[in-house]
Amino acid sequence: MSDSSENTNAGANEQYDLLWKRPVIRIGVVTMLIAAVLSFGPLLYLYIVHGVSIDIRTALTAWGLIVAIFGAFYIVEPVSFYPILGLAGTYLSFLSGNISNLRLPCSAMAQEVVGTKEGTRQAEIVGTMGIVGSVVVNLIGVTAAAVIGAWLISVLPAVITDAFRNYTAPAIFGAVFGQFAMREIRFAPFALAIPLITLGLLGLPVWIVIPASVFGTVAIGRVFYKKGIVKPK
């Protein structure tokens, strides 16, 4: 690589850090901290206005139950989602929620439509725009659903409402799996086999199954790349 190319890349990296990365981190950290503090707002309201309090031991016990069920997500989700969400997308997604069933597919689809390569600066910016769009649309949709959703459910036949409750989430996650499986279909059988074995056959707890499924598939993918079975795209 020539000196001029190196200088150009160095300048581009510096501009990217200055105009994108640093502001994203600064704003992201502030907004996440504000959201964390505001999460205690309802509790403070109940305590100050109505005098309702809770025993610390009870609160810690409840927190421990939540950690036992969802603790694996604390590690798995940031690590596994970051390559698709990027820096800004990670802040936005963890602040707005619905990551795996909405933010992640929207980010991936935006990158795919534009044709950017995953992990690049262009892909992060495009993916972030996709997430921003999903947040706006989701906000409008949730507001509309809150207004008319209860009424609509009440007039629909029971067979339809039961189908919504039982099959909506599996349909969404199945579509997400299919979207990513098509990128390298040879990984898909392993991604399915690991949870089937650990959960279905061995009966391991979910907090073990989730990390094993994510990092196990990543490890298999790395072996495939090292052996030359799968070529980088």
CYANA upper distance limits for C-alpha pairs under 8 A (distance plus 0.5 A):
  1 MET  CA      5 SER  CA      6.89
  1 MET  CA      6 GLU  CA      7.32
  2 SER  CA      6 GLU  CA      6.87
  3 ASP  CA      7 ASN  CA      6.62
  4 SER  CA      8 THR  CA      6.61
  5 SER  CA      9 ASN  CA      6.65
  6 GLU  CA     10 ALA  CA      6.53
  7 ASN  CA     11 GLY  CA      6.52
  8 THR  CA     12 ALA  CA      6.62
  9 ASN  CA     13 ASN  CA      6.58
 10 ALA  CA     14 GLU  CA      6.66
 11 GLY  CA     15 GLN  CA      6.66
 12 ALA  CA     16 TYR  CA      6.54
 13 ASN  CA     17 ASP  CA      6.65
 14 GLU  CA     18 LEU  CA      6.61
 15 GLN  CA     19 LEU  CA      6.36
 15 GLN  CA     20 TRP  CA      8.43
 16 TYR  CA     20 TRP  CA      5.89
 16 TYR  CA     21 LYS  CA      6.94
 16 TYR  CA    121 ARG  CA      8.48
 17 ASP  CA     21 LYS  CA      5.08
 17 ASP  CA     22 ARG  CA      6.27
 18 LEU  CA     22 ARG  CA      6.36
 18 LEU  CA     23 PRO  CA      7.95
 19 LEU  CA     23 PRO  CA      7.24
 20 TRP  CA     24 VAL  CA      6.47
 21 LYS  CA     25 ILE  CA      6.73
 21 LYS  CA     87 LEU  CA      8.20
 22 ARG  CA     26 ARG  CA      6.65
 23 PRO  CA     27 ILE  CA      6.45
 24 VAL  CA     28 GLY  CA      6.14
 24 VAL  CA     87 LEU  CA      7.98
 24 VAL  CA     88 ALA  CA      6.34
 25 ILE  CA     29 VAL  CA      6.40
 25 ILE  CA     87 LEU  CA      8.37
 25 ILE  CA     88 ALA  CA      8.18
 26 ARG  CA     30 VAL  CA      6.85
 27 ILE  CA     31 THR  CA      6.57
 28 GLY  CA     32 MET  CA      6.53
 28 GLY  CA     88 ALA  CA      7.88
 28 GLY  CA     91 TYR  CA      6.11
 28 GLY  CA     92 LEU  CA      8.26
 29 VAL  CA     33 LEU  CA      6.65
 30 VAL  CA     34 ILE  CA      6.66
 31 THR  CA     35 ALA  CA      6.59
 32 MET  CA     36 ALA  CA      6.65
 32 MET  CA     91 TYR  CA      7.99
 32 MET  CA     95 LEU  CA      7.18
 33 LEU  CA     37 VAL  CA      6.74
 34 ILE  CA     38 LEU  CA      6.57
 35 ALA  CA     39 SER  CA      6.61
 35 ALA  CA     95 LEU  CA      8.08
 36 ALA  CA     40 PHE  CA      7.89
 37 VAL  CA     41 GLY  CA      7.89
 40 PHE  CA     44 LEU  CA      6.74
 41 GLY  CA     45 TYR  CA      6.61
 42 PRO  CA     46 LEU  CA      6.71
 43 LEU  CA     47 TYR  CA      6.66
 44 LEU  CA     48 ILE  CA      6.39
 45 TYR  CA     49 VAL  CA      6.12
 45 TYR  CA     50 HIS  CA      7.95
 46 LEU  CA     50 HIS  CA      5.60
 46 LEU  CA     51 GLY  CA      6.73
 46 LEU  CA     52 VAL  CA      5.89
 46 LEU  CA     53 SER  CA      8.05
 47 TYR  CA     51 GLY  CA      4.89
 47 TYR  CA     52 VAL  CA      5.09
 47 TYR  CA     53 SER  CA      6.10
 48 ILE  CA     52 VAL  CA      8.25
 54 ILE  CA     58 THR  CA      7.59
 54 ILE  CA     59 ALA  CA      7.40
 55 ASP  CA     59 ALA  CA      6.82
 56 ILE  CA     60 LEU  CA      6.64
 57 ARG  CA     61 THR  CA      6.59
 58 THR  CA     62 ALA  CA      6.70
 59 ALA  CA     63 TRP  CA      6.66
 60 LEU  CA     64 GLY  CA      6.51
 61 THR  CA     65 LEU  CA      6.87
 62 ALA  CA     66 ILE  CA      6.93
 63 TRP  CA     67 VAL  CA      6.71
 64 GLY  CA     68 ALA  CA      6.63
 65 LEU  CA     69 ILE  CA      6.91
 66 ILE  CA     70 PHE  CA      6.35
 66 ILE  CA     71 GLY  CA      7.64
 67 VAL  CA     71 GLY  CA      4.73
 67 VAL  CA     72 ALA  CA      8.40
 68 ALA  CA    207 TRP  CA      7.63
 69 ILE  CA    206 VAL  CA      7.74
 69 ILE  CA    207 TRP  CA      6.98
 70 PHE  CA     74 TYR  CA      7.89
 70 PHE  CA    207 TRP  CA      7.44
 71 GLY  CA     75 ILE  CA      8.17
 71 GLY  CA    207 TRP  CA      7.29
 72 ALA  CA     76 VAL  CA      6.58
 72 ALA  CA    207 TRP  CA      5.63
 72 ALA  CA    208 ILE  CA      7.94
 72 ALA  CA    210 ILE  CA      7.30
 72 ALA  CA    211 PRO  CA      7.06
 73 PHE  CA     77 GLU  CA      5.77
 73 PHE  CA    210 ILE  CA      8.32
 74 TYR  CA     78 PRO  CA      7.63
 75 ILE  CA     79 VAL  CA      7.01
 76 VAL  CA     80 SER  CA      6.37
 76 VAL  CA    210 ILE  CA      8.06
 76 VAL  CA    211 PRO  CA      6.52
 76 VAL  CA    214 VAL  CA      7.65
 77 GLU  CA     81 PHE  CA      6.08
 77 GLU  CA     82 TYR  CA      8.49
 78 PRO  CA     82 TYR  CA      6.28
 78 PRO  CA     90 THR  CA      8.06
 79 VAL  CA     83 PRO  CA      8.39
 80 SER  CA    214 VAL  CA      7.67
 81 PHE  CA     85 LEU  CA      6.49
 81 PHE  CA     90 THR  CA      8.19
 81 PHE  CA    104 LEU  CA      7.79
 82 TYR  CA     86 GLY  CA      5.68
 82 TYR  CA     87 LEU  CA      7.58
 82 TYR  CA     90 THR  CA      6.88
 83 PRO  CA    118 GLU  CA      7.75
 83 PRO  CA    119 GLY  CA      6.68
 84 ILE  CA    104 LEU  CA      7.33
 84 ILE  CA    107 SER  CA      7.21
 84 ILE  CA    108 ALA  CA      6.75
 84 ILE  CA    118 GLU  CA      7.42
 84 ILE  CA    119 GLY  CA      7.95
 84 ILE  CA    124 GLU  CA      8.23
 84 ILE  CA    127 GLY  CA      7.95
 85 LEU  CA     89 GLY  CA      5.11
 85 LEU  CA     90 THR  CA      5.94
 85 LEU  CA     93 SER  CA      8.41
 85 LEU  CA    103 ARG  CA      8.40
 85 LEU  CA    104 LEU  CA      6.95
 85 LEU  CA    107 SER  CA      6.77
 85 LEU  CA    108 ALA  CA      8.38
 85 LEU  CA    124 GLU  CA      7.44
 85 LEU  CA    127 GLY  CA      6.93
 85 LEU  CA    128 THR  CA      7.56
 86 GLY  CA     90 THR  CA      6.42
 86 GLY  CA    119 GLY  CA      8.14
 86 GLY  CA    124 GLU  CA      5.67
 86 GLY  CA    127 GLY  CA      7.99
 86 GLY  CA    128 THR  CA      8.00
 87 LEU  CA     91 TYR  CA      7.21
 87 LEU  CA    124 GLU  CA      7.86
 88 ALA  CA     92 LEU  CA      6.74
 88 ALA  CA    124 GLU  CA      8.22
 88 ALA  CA    128 THR  CA      6.85
 89 GLY  CA     93 SER  CA      6.30
 89 GLY  CA    124 GLU  CA      8.10
 89 GLY  CA    127 GLY  CA      7.55
 89 GLY  CA    128 THR  CA      5.52
 89 GLY  CA    131 ILE  CA      7.07
 90 THR  CA     94 PHE  CA      6.54
 91 TYR  CA     95 LEU  CA      6.64
 92 LEU  CA     96 SER  CA      6.58
 92 LEU  CA    131 ILE  CA      8.02
 92 LEU  CA    132 VAL  CA      8.27
 93 SER  CA     97 GLY  CA      6.06
 93 SER  CA     98 ASN  CA      7.86
 93 SER  CA     99 ILE  CA      6.21
 93 SER  CA    103 ARG  CA      6.68
 93 SER  CA    131 ILE  CA      7.94
 94 PHE  CA     99 ILE  CA      7.52
 96 SER  CA    135 VAL  CA      7.70
 97 GLY  CA    103 ARG  CA      8.44
 98 ASN  CA    102 LEU  CA      6.03
 98 ASN  CA    103 ARG  CA      6.90
 99 ILE  CA    103 ARG  CA      5.16
 99 ILE  CA    104 LEU  CA      6.16
100 SER  CA    104 LEU  CA      5.84
100 SER  CA    105 PRO  CA      7.72
100 SER  CA    173 PHE  CA      8.24
100 SER  CA    176 VAL  CA      8.44
101 ASN  CA    105 PRO  CA      7.29
101 ASN  CA    172 ILE  CA      6.61
101 ASN  CA    173 PHE  CA      6.81
101 ASN  CA    176 VAL  CA      7.61
102 LEU  CA    106 CYS  CA      6.62
102 LEU  CA    134 SER  CA      7.81
103 ARG  CA    107 SER  CA      6.60
103 ARG  CA    130 GLY  CA      8.48
103 ARG  CA    131 ILE  CA      5.98
103 ARG  CA    134 SER  CA      7.18
103 ARG  CA    135 VAL  CA      8.45
104 LEU  CA    108 ALA  CA      6.64
104 LEU  CA    131 ILE  CA      8.33
105 PRO  CA    109 MET  CA      6.38
105 PRO  CA    176 VAL  CA      6.92
106 CYS  CA    110 ALA  CA      6.54
106 CYS  CA    127 GLY  CA      8.00
106 CYS  CA    130 GLY  CA      6.01
106 CYS  CA    131 ILE  CA      6.50
106 CYS  CA    134 SER  CA      7.21
107 SER  CA    111 GLN  CA      6.85
107 SER  CA    126 VAL  CA      8.05
107 SER  CA    127 GLY  CA      4.69
107 SER  CA    128 THR  CA      7.06
107 SER  CA    129 MET  CA      8.23
107 SER  CA    130 GLY  CA      5.56
107 SER  CA    131 ILE  CA      6.11
108 ALA  CA    112 GLU  CA      6.65
108 ALA  CA    127 GLY  CA      7.06
109 MET  CA    113 VAL  CA      6.52
109 MET  CA    130 GLY  CA      8.35
110 ALA  CA    114 VAL  CA      6.73
110 ALA  CA    126 VAL  CA      6.83
110 ALA  CA    127 GLY  CA      6.23
110 ALA  CA    129 MET  CA      8.35
110 ALA  CA    130 GLY  CA      5.96
111 GLN  CA    115 GLY  CA      6.36
111 GLN  CA    116 THR  CA      5.92
111 GLN  CA    117 LYS  CA      7.96
111 GLN  CA    118 GLU  CA      8.01
111 GLN  CA    123 ALA  CA      6.30
111 GLN  CA    126 VAL  CA      6.45
111 GLN  CA    127 GLY  CA      6.19
112 GLU  CA    116 THR  CA      7.08
114 VAL  CA    126 VAL  CA      8.21
116 THR  CA    120 THR  CA      8.12
116 THR  CA    122 GLN  CA      6.94
116 THR  CA    123 ALA  CA      5.74
116 THR  CA    126 VAL  CA      8.49
117 LYS  CA    122 GLN  CA      8.25
117 LYS  CA    123 ALA  CA      6.52
118 GLU  CA    123 ALA  CA      6.15
118 GLU  CA    124 GLU  CA      8.30
119 GLY  CA    123 ALA  CA      6.82
119 GLY  CA    124 GLU  CA      7.44
120 THR  CA    124 GLU  CA      6.92
121 ARG  CA    125 ILE  CA      6.91
122 GLN  CA    126 VAL  CA      6.64
123 ALA  CA    127 GLY  CA      6.31
124 GLU  CA    128 THR  CA      6.49
125 ILE  CA    129 MET  CA      6.86
126 VAL  CA    130 GLY  CA      6.91
127 GLY  CA    131 ILE  CA      6.82
128 THR  CA    132 VAL  CA      6.65
129 MET  CA    133 GLY  CA      6.68
130 GLY  CA    134 SER  CA      6.76
131 ILE  CA    135 VAL  CA      6.69
132 VAL  CA    136 VAL  CA      6.91
133 GLY  CA    137 VAL  CA      6.69
134 SER  CA    138 ASN  CA      6.18
135 VAL  CA    139 LEU  CA      6.47
136 VAL  CA    140 ILE  CA      6.91
137 VAL  CA    141 GLY  CA      6.56
138 ASN  CA    142 VAL  CA      6.36
139 LEU  CA    143 THR  CA      6.60
140 ILE  CA    144 ALA  CA      6.69
141 GLY  CA    145 ALA  CA      6.47
142 VAL  CA    146 ALA  CA      6.51
143 THR  CA    147 VAL  CA      6.93
144 ALA  CA    148 ILE  CA      6.64
144 ALA  CA    149 GLY  CA      7.84
145 ALA  CA    149 GLY  CA      4.85
145 ALA  CA    150 ALA  CA      8.17
146 ALA  CA    150 ALA  CA      7.58
148 ILE  CA    152 LEU  CA      6.53
149 GLY  CA    153 ILE  CA      6.64
150 ALA  CA    154 SER  CA      6.76
151 TRP  CA    155 VAL  CA      7.11
152 LEU  CA    156 LEU  CA      6.89
153 ILE  CA    161 THR  CA      6.93
156 LEU  CA    160 ILE  CA      7.03
156 LEU  CA    161 THR  CA      7.09
157 PRO  CA    161 THR  CA      7.07
158 ALA  CA    162 ASP  CA      6.46
159 VAL  CA    163 ALA  CA      6.71
160 ILE  CA    164 PHE  CA      6.82
161 THR  CA    165 ARG  CA      6.82
162 ASP  CA    166 ASN  CA      6.54
163 ALA  CA    167 TYR  CA      6.08
163 ALA  CA    168 THR  CA      7.88
164 PHE  CA    168 THR  CA      5.80
165 ARG  CA    169 ALA  CA      8.49
166 ASN  CA    170 PRO  CA      8.38
167 TYR  CA    171 ALA  CA      6.47
168 THR  CA    172 ILE  CA      6.78
169 ALA  CA    173 PHE  CA      6.73
170 PRO  CA    174 GLY  CA      6.34
171 ALA  CA    175 ALA  CA      6.63
172 ILE  CA    176 VAL  CA      6.79
173 PHE  CA    177 PHE  CA      6.59
174 GLY  CA    178 GLY  CA      6.64
175 ALA  CA    179 GLN  CA      6.60
176 VAL  CA    180 PHE  CA      6.96
177 PHE  CA    181 ALA  CA      6.34
178 GLY  CA    182 MET  CA      6.63
179 GLN  CA    183 ARG  CA      7.82
180 PHE  CA    184 GLU  CA      7.95
181 ALA  CA    185 ILE  CA      5.53
181 ALA  CA    187 PHE  CA      7.55
181 ALA  CA    188 ALA  CA      5.95
184 GLU  CA    188 ALA  CA      7.95
185 ILE  CA    189 PRO  CA      8.36
187 PHE  CA    191 ALA  CA      6.83
187 PHE  CA    217 THR  CA      7.66
187 PHE  CA    220 ILE  CA      8.28
187 PHE  CA    221 GLY  CA      7.27
188 ALA  CA    192 LEU  CA      6.82
189 PRO  CA    193 ALA  CA      6.41
190 PHE  CA    194 ILE  CA      6.54
190 PHE  CA    217 THR  CA      6.84
190 PHE  CA    220 ILE  CA      8.36
191 ALA  CA    195 PRO  CA      7.85
191 ALA  CA    213 SER  CA      6.89
191 ALA  CA    214 VAL  CA      8.20
191 ALA  CA    217 THR  CA      6.11
192 LEU  CA    196 LEU  CA      6.85
193 ALA  CA    197 ILE  CA      6.53
194 ILE  CA    198 THR  CA      6.54
194 ILE  CA    209 VAL  CA      8.50
194 ILE  CA    212 ALA  CA      7.75
194 ILE  CA    213 SER  CA      6.02
194 ILE  CA    216 GLY  CA      7.93
194 ILE  CA    217 THR  CA      8.43
195 PRO  CA    199 LEU  CA      5.96
195 PRO  CA    200 GLY  CA      7.66
195 PRO  CA    209 VAL  CA      6.51
195 PRO  CA    210 ILE  CA      8.06
195 PRO  CA    212 ALA  CA      8.21
195 PRO  CA    213 SER  CA      6.27
196 LEU  CA    200 GLY  CA      5.36
196 LEU  CA    201 LEU  CA      7.25
197 ILE  CA    201 LEU  CA      5.40
197 ILE  CA    202 LEU  CA      6.67
198 THR  CA    202 LEU  CA      5.52
198 THR  CA    203 GLY  CA      6.64
198 THR  CA    204 LEU  CA      6.16
198 THR  CA    209 VAL  CA      6.46
199 LEU  CA    203 GLY  CA      5.00
199 LEU  CA    204 LEU  CA      5.75
199 LEU  CA    205 PRO  CA      7.64
199 LEU  CA    206 VAL  CA      7.86
199 LEU  CA    209 VAL  CA      6.84
204 LEU  CA    208 ILE  CA      7.05
204 LEU  CA    209 VAL  CA      6.99
205 PRO  CA    209 VAL  CA      6.85
206 VAL  CA    210 ILE  CA      6.53
207 TRP  CA    211 PRO  CA      7.56
208 ILE  CA    212 ALA  CA      6.60
209 VAL  CA    213 SER  CA      6.47
210 ILE  CA    214 VAL  CA      6.79
211 PRO  CA    215 PHE  CA      6.29
211 PRO  CA    216 GLY  CA      8.12
212 ALA  CA    216 GLY  CA      5.70
212 ALA  CA    217 THR  CA      8.49
213 SER  CA    217 THR  CA      6.53
214 VAL  CA    218 VAL  CA      6.85
215 PHE  CA    219 ALA  CA      6.51
216 GLY  CA    220 ILE  CA      6.75
217 THR  CA    221 GLY  CA      6.62
218 VAL  CA    222 ARG  CA      6.71
219 ALA  CA    223 VAL  CA      6.83
220 ILE  CA    224 PHE  CA      6.76
221 GLY  CA    225 TYR  CA      6.78
222 ARG  CA    226 LYS  CA      6.59
223 VAL  CA    227 LYS  CA      6.56
224 PHE  CA    228 GLY  CA      6.65
224 PHE  CA    229 ILE  CA      5.58
224 PHE  CA    230 VAL  CA      6.10
225 TYR  CA    229 ILE  CA      6.55
225 TYR  CA    230 VAL  CA      5.61
225 TYR  CA    231 LYS  CA      6.72
225 TYR  CA    232 PRO  CA      7.80
